[in-house]
Amino acid sequence: MDTGGPAVLVMGGSQGAQTLNTLIVEAARAMPGLQFIHITGAYDFDRVKTLVGKREGYRVLAFCDDMATAYAACDVAVCRSGASSMTELAYVAMPSILVPYPHAADDHQTVNAQVFDAAGAAILRQEAELDAGQLVADLSKIVEDDEYRKAMSTQAAALAVRDADAQICDLISADVMTK
């Protein structure tokens, strides 16, 4: 990745994201100044790689085994809103556009995304109502407005549970003590 401009991290999640992947590629065409790290999953890798072609600053990966570096290289994420992704976004204080997996059990990904949206840490967009133009508008707002992006980052960080390990140990210890 070139370090000269804003970068977007795209993750579809383990359940796949063919529609989201396509929308991102379409939006990227209208945003030549943005760089992308696009994690497609193995199933959609070849198709997305073909759609992207030889575009400079657009890296397509089937899988990423170094998420810390991917997060550090990017300014904003576009992703599903599963529990692991949400935890990571909060921990790294990453502003995001959340597109819940539409077939998640009990629509739990929408509930997850609503928490971040209400806190001002993310923008919630339902896939059925999303198009490339909306993605362009949302991404432009986040990357071009420094104050907005910083506020989203601050709100995301506020949602992180930084001492989760200690809280779990305390719960285990308390349970052991009561037996």
MOBEL-V896754 format. One line per field, one symbol per residue. phi: phi as a letter, one per 20 degrees, with the letter a starting at -180 (. if undefined). Layout:
BEGIN
phi: ???
END
This chain:
BEGIN
phi: .feebfcdedcenfenagffgffffffffecffedcddeenffdgfffgfffmdgfmcddcfbcdcfgffffeddbdcbfcfgfffffgffelegbddcgffdfgllffffgffffffenebdecfgfdecffffgfffggffedgffffffffffffefdfdgfffffffffffffee
END
